[in-house]
Structures are given as structure tokens and as C-alpha cells.
Amino acid sequence: VDYLKIFTFIVKLIIYKALFTITTALDFKLEQIDIKIAFFIRKLKRIFILSS
């Protein structure tokens, strides 16, 4: 499994706050869309044990 190619896009809260602040300051219109991400899981040839 190549963990460098598998990722999900997560936006930090500070980015949202900055976007809302700039949008309000410049009197822009902001719209929202929802995007669903699908992860396709295939059978692994090895067993991976992850710990933190």
C-alpha cells in the first residue's frame, strides 16, 4: 500500500475562519457544495498492524 498516494482532503478550522473573514470584508457571496469521497477497499496480501 502506497500511503503517500492515499489521502483525504481535510480543511482546518482556521482556513474556514479566514475564508469567511475575507468574504465578509470584500462583500463577496459565498456558496457551499458537498462532495462525498468514496474509498475503494481491496483485499490486502499482507496483514498490517498499526499502532500509535
N, CA, C and O atoms as a CHARMM CRD file, in Angstrom:
* protein
*
  208
    1    1 VAL  N      0.85500  -1.17800   0.00000 PROA 1      0.00000
    2    1 VAL  CA     0.00000   0.00000   0.00000 PROA 1      0.00000
    3    1 VAL  C      0.89400   1.23200   0.00000 PROA 1      0.00000
    4    1 VAL  O      1.78300   1.36300   0.84200 PROA 1      0.00000
    5    2 ASP  N      0.66100   2.11600  -0.92700 PROA 2      0.00000
    6    2 ASP  CA     1.43300   3.35500  -1.00000 PROA 2      0.00000
    7    2 ASP  C      0.67900   4.43900  -0.23200 PROA 2      0.00000
    8    2 ASP  O     -0.26400   5.03800  -0.75100 PROA 2      0.00000
    9    3 TYR  N      1.10300   4.68500   1.00600 PROA 3      0.00000
   10    3 TYR  CA     0.40000   5.64200   1.85500 PROA 3      0.00000
   11    3 TYR  C      0.61700   7.08700   1.41200 PROA 3      0.00000
   12    3 TYR  O     -0.10200   7.98000   1.86100 PROA 3      0.00000
   13    4 LEU  N      1.60000   7.33300   0.53200 PROA 4      0.00000
   14    4 LEU  CA     1.80900   8.68800   0.03500 PROA 4      0.00000
   15    4 LEU  C      0.79000   9.06300  -1.03200 PROA 4      0.00000
   16    4 LEU  O      0.57400  10.25000  -1.27900 PROA 4      0.00000
   17    5 LYS  N      0.15400   8.07600  -1.67400 PROA 5      0.00000
   18    5 LYS  CA    -0.84200   8.34900  -2.69700 PROA 5      0.00000
   19    5 LYS  C     -2.26700   8.31000  -2.15500 PROA 5      0.00000
   20    5 LYS  O     -3.19700   8.75300  -2.82900 PROA 5      0.00000
   21    6 ILE  N     -2.44800   7.78400  -0.93900 PROA 6      0.00000
   22    6 ILE  CA    -3.78000   7.67400  -0.33900 PROA 6      0.00000
   23    6 ILE  C     -3.93600   8.80100   0.68000 PROA 6      0.00000
   24    6 ILE  O     -3.20200   8.86100   1.66600 PROA 6      0.00000
   25    7 PHE  N     -4.88000   9.67700   0.43700 PROA 7      0.00000
   26    7 PHE  CA    -5.11200  10.77300   1.36700 PROA 7      0.00000
   27    7 PHE  C     -6.55100  11.23600   1.24400 PROA 7      0.00000
   28    7 PHE  O     -7.24300  10.90200   0.28200 PROA 7      0.00000
   29    8 THR  N     -6.98500  11.99200   2.20600 PROA 8      0.00000
   30    8 THR  CA    -8.27800  12.65500   2.13200 PROA 8      0.00000
   31    8 THR  C     -8.05700  14.12800   2.44200 PROA 8      0.00000
   32    8 THR  O     -7.22200  14.47600   3.27700 PROA 8      0.00000
   33    9 PHE  N     -8.78800  14.96400   1.78700 PROA 9      0.00000
   34    9 PHE  CA    -8.61800  16.39900   1.93600 PROA 9      0.00000
   35    9 PHE  C     -9.38000  16.87200   3.17000 PROA 9      0.00000
   36    9 PHE  O    -10.60400  16.75100   3.23100 PROA 9      0.00000
   37   10 ILE  N     -8.66900  17.40100   4.13700 PROA 10     0.00000
   38   10 ILE  CA    -9.28100  17.90800   5.36800 PROA 10     0.00000
   39   10 ILE  C     -8.85200  19.36500   5.53700 PROA 10     0.00000
   40   10 ILE  O     -7.66200  19.67800   5.53900 PROA 10     0.00000
   41   11 VAL  N     -9.82400  20.23200   5.67600 PROA 11     0.00000
   42   11 VAL  CA    -9.53500  21.65700   5.83500 PROA 11     0.00000
   43   11 VAL  C     -9.57300  21.99900   7.31600 PROA 11     0.00000
   44   11 VAL  O    -10.51100  21.63100   8.02300 PROA 11     0.00000
   45   12 LYS  N     -8.56400  22.69500   7.77200 PROA 12     0.00000
   46   12 LYS  CA    -8.51600  23.09500   9.17300 PROA 12     0.00000
   47   12 LYS  C     -9.50100  24.23200   9.42600 PROA 12     0.00000
   48   12 LYS  O     -9.85200  24.98100   8.51400 PROA 12     0.00000
   49   13 LEU  N     -9.93100  24.34800  10.64900 PROA 13     0.00000
   50   13 LEU  CA   -10.91700  25.35600  11.03400 PROA 13     0.00000
   51   13 LEU  C    -10.42500  26.77400  10.75300 PROA 13     0.00000
   52   13 LEU  O    -11.22000  27.63600  10.38000 PROA 13     0.00000
   53   14 ILE  N     -9.13700  27.02800  10.92400 PROA 14     0.00000
   54   14 ILE  CA    -8.59900  28.37500  10.69300 PROA 14     0.00000
   55   14 ILE  C     -8.76600  28.80300   9.23500 PROA 14     0.00000
   56   14 ILE  O     -8.91900  29.99200   8.95500 PROA 14     0.00000
   57   15 ILE  N     -8.73800  27.84600   8.30500 PROA 15     0.00000
   58   15 ILE  CA    -8.93900  28.16500   6.88600 PROA 15     0.00000
   59   15 ILE  C    -10.37500  28.63900   6.65900 PROA 15     0.00000
   60   15 ILE  O    -10.61100  29.59800   5.92500 PROA 15     0.00000
   61   16 TYR  N    -11.33400  27.95400   7.29900 PROA 16     0.00000
   62   16 TYR  CA   -12.73500  28.38800   7.19500 PROA 16     0.00000
   63   16 TYR  C    -12.90900  29.80200   7.74700 PROA 16     0.00000
   64   16 TYR  O    -13.56600  30.64200   7.13200 PROA 16     0.00000
   65   17 LYS  N    -12.32300  30.05200   8.89900 PROA 17     0.00000
   66   17 LYS  CA   -12.45400  31.37600   9.51400 PROA 17     0.00000
   67   17 LYS  C    -11.85100  32.45800   8.62900 PROA 17     0.00000
   68   17 LYS  O    -12.43100  33.53400   8.47900 PROA 17     0.00000
   69   18 ALA  N    -10.69800  32.18100   8.04500 PROA 18     0.00000
   70   18 ALA  CA   -10.06000  33.15600   7.15600 PROA 18     0.00000
   71   18 ALA  C    -10.91100  33.39000   5.91300 PROA 18     0.00000
   72   18 ALA  O    -11.07200  34.52900   5.47400 PROA 18     0.00000
   73   19 LEU  N    -11.45200  32.32100   5.34800 PROA 19     0.00000
   74   19 LEU  CA   -12.30300  32.44700   4.16400 PROA 19     0.00000
   75   19 LEU  C    -13.54200  33.29200   4.46100 PROA 19     0.00000
   76   19 LEU  O    -13.90000  34.16500   3.67100 PROA 19     0.00000
   77   20 PHE  N    -14.19200  33.03800   5.58800 PROA 20     0.00000
   78   20 PHE  CA   -15.38400  33.80500   5.95600 PROA 20     0.00000
   79   20 PHE  C    -15.04100  35.27000   6.22300 PROA 20     0.00000
   80   20 PHE  O    -15.80900  36.16300   5.86500 PROA 20     0.00000
   81   21 THR  N    -13.90000  35.51700   6.84500 PROA 21     0.00000
   82   21 THR  CA   -13.48200  36.89100   7.13500 PROA 21     0.00000
   83   21 THR  C    -13.21700  37.66800   5.85100 PROA 21     0.00000
   84   21 THR  O    -13.67600  38.80100   5.70400 PROA 21     0.00000
   85   22 ILE  N    -12.48000  37.06600   4.92200 PROA 22     0.00000
   86   22 ILE  CA   -12.17500  37.73000   3.64900 PROA 22     0.00000
   87   22 ILE  C    -13.44600  37.94000   2.83600 PROA 22     0.00000
   88   22 ILE  O    -13.64200  38.99800   2.23700 PROA 22     0.00000
   89   23 THR  N    -14.30800  36.92700   2.82000 PROA 23     0.00000
   90   23 THR  CA   -15.56300  37.03300   2.07400 PROA 23     0.00000
   91   23 THR  C    -16.42800  38.17000   2.60700 PROA 23     0.00000
   92   23 THR  O    -16.99800  38.93800   1.83200 PROA 23     0.00000
   93   24 THR  N    -16.52200  38.27600   3.91500 PROA 24     0.00000
   94   24 THR  CA   -17.32700  39.33500   4.53000 PROA 24     0.00000
   95   24 THR  C    -16.70100  40.70700   4.30000 PROA 24     0.00000
   96   24 THR  O    -17.40600  41.66800   3.99200 PROA 24     0.00000
   97   25 ALA  N    -15.38500  40.80100   4.44700 PROA 25     0.00000
   98   25 ALA  CA   -14.70200  42.09000   4.28800 PROA 25     0.00000
   99   25 ALA  C    -14.82700  42.62700   2.86700 PROA 25     0.00000
  100   25 ALA  O    -14.95000  43.83600   2.67200 PROA 25     0.00000
  101   26 LEU  N    -14.79800  41.74600   1.87800 PROA 26     0.00000
  102   26 LEU  CA   -14.87700  42.17500   0.47600 PROA 26     0.00000
  103   26 LEU  C    -16.30200  42.16000  -0.06600 PROA 26     0.00000
  104   26 LEU  O    -16.52800  42.44800  -1.24100 PROA 26     0.00000
  105   27 ASP  N    -17.26100  41.82300   0.79500 PROA 27     0.00000
  106   27 ASP  CA   -18.68300  41.78100   0.43400 PROA 27     0.00000
  107   27 ASP  C    -18.94400  40.83800  -0.74800 PROA 27     0.00000
  108   27 ASP  O    -19.70300  41.15200  -1.66400 PROA 27     0.00000
  109   28 PHE  N    -18.29200  39.67800  -0.69400 PROA 28     0.00000
  110   28 PHE  CA   -18.49000  38.64700  -1.71500 PROA 28     0.00000
  111   28 PHE  C    -19.61200  37.71700  -1.30200 PROA 28     0.00000
  112   28 PHE  O    -20.00800  37.68600  -0.13700 PROA 28     0.00000
  113   29 LYS  N    -20.12400  36.95900  -2.25800 PROA 29     0.00000
  114   29 LYS  CA   -21.13800  35.94500  -1.98900 PROA 29     0.00000
  115   29 LYS  C    -20.43100  34.59200  -1.88800 PROA 29     0.00000
  116   29 LYS  O    -19.59900  34.26000  -2.73200 PROA 29     0.00000
  117   30 LEU  N    -20.75600  33.83100  -0.87900 PROA 30     0.00000
  118   30 LEU  CA   -20.12400  32.53100  -0.65600 PROA 30     0.00000
  119   30 LEU  C    -21.18500  31.44600  -0.75200 PROA 30     0.00000
  120   30 LEU  O    -22.24000  31.54500  -0.12500 PROA 30     0.00000
  121   31 GLU  N    -20.90900  30.41200  -1.53400 PROA 31     0.00000
  122   31 GLU  CA   -21.82600  29.28500  -1.66900 PROA 31     0.00000
  123   31 GLU  C    -21.12200  28.01300  -1.23300 PROA 31     0.00000
  124   31 GLU  O    -19.89400  27.95300  -1.17700 PROA 31     0.00000
  125   32 GLN  N    -21.91000  27.00800  -0.92800 PROA 32     0.00000
  126   32 GLN  CA   -21.35800  25.75000  -0.42500 PROA 32     0.00000
  127   32 GLN  C    -21.80700  24.59300  -1.30500 PROA 32     0.00000
  128   32 GLN  O    -22.94300  24.56000  -1.77800 PROA 32     0.00000
  129   33 ILE  N    -20.89500  23.63900  -1.51700 PROA 33     0.00000
  130   33 ILE  CA   -21.26100  22.37500  -2.15500 PROA 33     0.00000
  131   33 ILE  C    -20.71800  21.24400  -1.29100 PROA 33     0.00000
  132   33 ILE  O    -19.68400  21.38800  -0.63900 PROA 33     0.00000
  133   34 ASP  N    -21.40900  20.14600  -1.29400 PROA 34     0.00000
  134   34 ASP  CA   -20.96900  18.97600  -0.54600 PROA 34     0.00000
  135   34 ASP  C    -20.41200  17.95300  -1.52300 PROA 34     0.00000
  136   34 ASP  O    -21.03900  17.63700  -2.53400 PROA 34     0.00000
  137   35 ILE  N    -19.24400  17.44500  -1.21300 PROA 35     0.00000
  138   35 ILE  CA   -18.60000  16.43600  -2.05100 PROA 35     0.00000
  139   35 ILE  C    -18.38100  15.19600  -1.20400 PROA 35     0.00000
  140   35 ILE  O    -17.79000  15.26000  -0.12600 PROA 35     0.00000
  141   36 LYS  N    -18.85500  14.09300  -1.69200 PROA 36     0.00000
  142   36 LYS  CA   -18.65000  12.83400  -0.98300 PROA 36     0.00000
  143   36 LYS  C    -17.44900  12.12400  -1.58400 PROA 36     0.00000
  144   36 LYS  O    -17.28000  12.09000  -2.80300 PROA 36     0.00000
  145   37 ILE  N    -16.63000  11.56500  -0.73000 PROA 37     0.00000
  146   37 ILE  CA   -15.43100  10.85800  -1.17000 PROA 37     0.00000
  147   37 ILE  C    -15.64500   9.37100  -0.94300 PROA 37     0.00000
  148   37 ILE  O    -16.04900   8.95100   0.14200 PROA 37     0.00000
  149   38 ALA  N    -15.38100   8.59700  -1.94400 PROA 38     0.00000
  150   38 ALA  CA   -15.52700   7.14100  -1.83900 PROA 38     0.00000
  151   38 ALA  C    -14.14100   6.51000  -1.77600 PROA 38     0.00000
  152   38 ALA  O    -13.25200   6.85200  -2.55500 PROA 38     0.00000
  153   39 PHE  N    -13.97800   5.60800  -0.85800 PROA 39     0.00000
  154   39 PHE  CA   -12.73500   4.85800  -0.74300 PROA 39     0.00000
  155   39 PHE  C    -13.01500   3.42700  -1.16100 PROA 39     0.00000
  156   39 PHE  O    -13.87900   2.75700  -0.59600 PROA 39     0.00000
  157   40 PHE  N    -12.28900   2.97800  -2.13600 PROA 40     0.00000
  158   40 PHE  CA   -12.44200   1.60500  -2.59600 PROA 40     0.00000
  159   40 PHE  C    -11.42000   0.74600  -1.86900 PROA 40     0.00000
  160   40 PHE  O    -10.22200   1.02900  -1.88600 PROA 40     0.00000
  161   41 ILE  N    -11.91100  -0.30300  -1.23400 PROA 41     0.00000
  162   41 ILE  CA   -11.05200  -1.17300  -0.44000 PROA 41     0.00000
  163   41 ILE  C    -10.85500  -2.47700  -1.19200 PROA 41     0.00000
  164   41 ILE  O    -11.82000  -3.12000  -1.60500 PROA 41     0.00000
  165   42 ARG  N     -9.61900  -2.85400  -1.36200 PROA 42     0.00000
  166   42 ARG  CA    -9.33900  -4.13900  -1.99500 PROA 42     0.00000
  167   42 ARG  C     -8.68300  -5.05300  -0.97300 PROA 42     0.00000
  168   42 ARG  O     -8.20000  -4.59800   0.06300 PROA 42     0.00000
  169   43 LYS  N     -8.67200  -6.30700  -1.26400 PROA 43     0.00000
  170   43 LYS  CA    -8.07400  -7.26500  -0.34500 PROA 43     0.00000
  171   43 LYS  C     -6.56300  -7.07600  -0.30200 PROA 43     0.00000
  172   43 LYS  O     -5.91100  -6.87900  -1.32700 PROA 43     0.00000
  173   44 LEU  N     -6.03100  -7.14000   0.90400 PROA 44     0.00000
  174   44 LEU  CA    -4.59600  -6.97900   1.09000 PROA 44     0.00000
  175   44 LEU  C     -3.90800  -8.33500   1.05100 PROA 44     0.00000
  176   44 LEU  O     -4.48000  -9.35200   1.44200 PROA 44     0.00000
  177   45 LYS  N     -2.67800  -8.32800   0.57400 PROA 45     0.00000
  178   45 LYS  CA    -1.90100  -9.56600   0.52400 PROA 45     0.00000
  179   45 LYS  C     -1.20800  -9.84200   1.85000 PROA 45     0.00000
  180   45 LYS  O     -0.79300 -10.97100   2.11100 PROA 45     0.00000
  181   46 ARG  N     -1.08100  -8.82900   2.68000 PROA 46     0.00000
  182   46 ARG  CA    -0.44300  -8.96400   3.98900 PROA 46     0.00000
  183   46 ARG  C     -1.35700  -8.38400   5.06300 PROA 46     0.00000
  184   46 ARG  O     -2.28700  -7.63400   4.76700 PROA 46     0.00000
  185   47 ILE  N     -1.08100  -8.73500   6.29100 PROA 47     0.00000
  186   47 ILE  CA    -1.79000  -8.15900   7.43200 PROA 47     0.00000
  187   47 ILE  C     -0.93900  -7.01300   7.96200 PROA 47     0.00000
  188   47 ILE  O      0.25300  -7.18200   8.21700 PROA 47     0.00000
  189   48 PHE  N     -1.55400  -5.85100   8.12600 PROA 48     0.00000
  190   48 PHE  CA    -0.85500  -4.68400   8.64300 PROA 48     0.00000
  191   48 PHE  C     -1.37200  -4.39000  10.04100 PROA 48     0.00000
  192   48 PHE  O     -2.58100  -4.34100  10.26500 PROA 48     0.00000
  193   49 ILE  N     -0.46400  -4.19600  10.97100 PROA 49     0.00000
  194   49 ILE  CA    -0.83000  -3.82500  12.33600 PROA 49     0.00000
  195   49 ILE  C     -0.25800  -2.43600  12.58500 PROA 49     0.00000
  196   49 ILE  O      0.95700  -2.24200  12.55700 PROA 49     0.00000
  197   50 LEU  N     -1.13500  -1.47900  12.82600 PROA 50     0.00000
  198   50 LEU  CA    -0.71700  -0.10100  13.05800 PROA 50     0.00000
  199   50 LEU  C     -0.92700   0.24800  14.51800 PROA 50     0.00000
  200   50 LEU  O     -1.94200  -0.11200  15.11400 PROA 50     0.00000
  201   51 SER  N      0.02100   0.93900  15.08100 PROA 51     0.00000
  202   51 SER  CA    -0.11900   1.38300  16.46600 PROA 51     0.00000
  203   51 SER  C      0.43400   2.79100  16.57700 PROA 51     0.00000
  204   51 SER  O      1.23600   3.23600  15.75600 PROA 51     0.00000
  205   52 SER  N     -0.01500   3.47500  17.60900 PROA 52     0.00000
  206   52 SER  CA     0.48200   4.84200  17.79300 PROA 52     0.00000
  207   52 SER  C      1.07700   5.01000  19.16300 PROA 52     0.00000
  208   52 SER  O      1.54900   6.09500  19.50300 PROA 52     0.00000
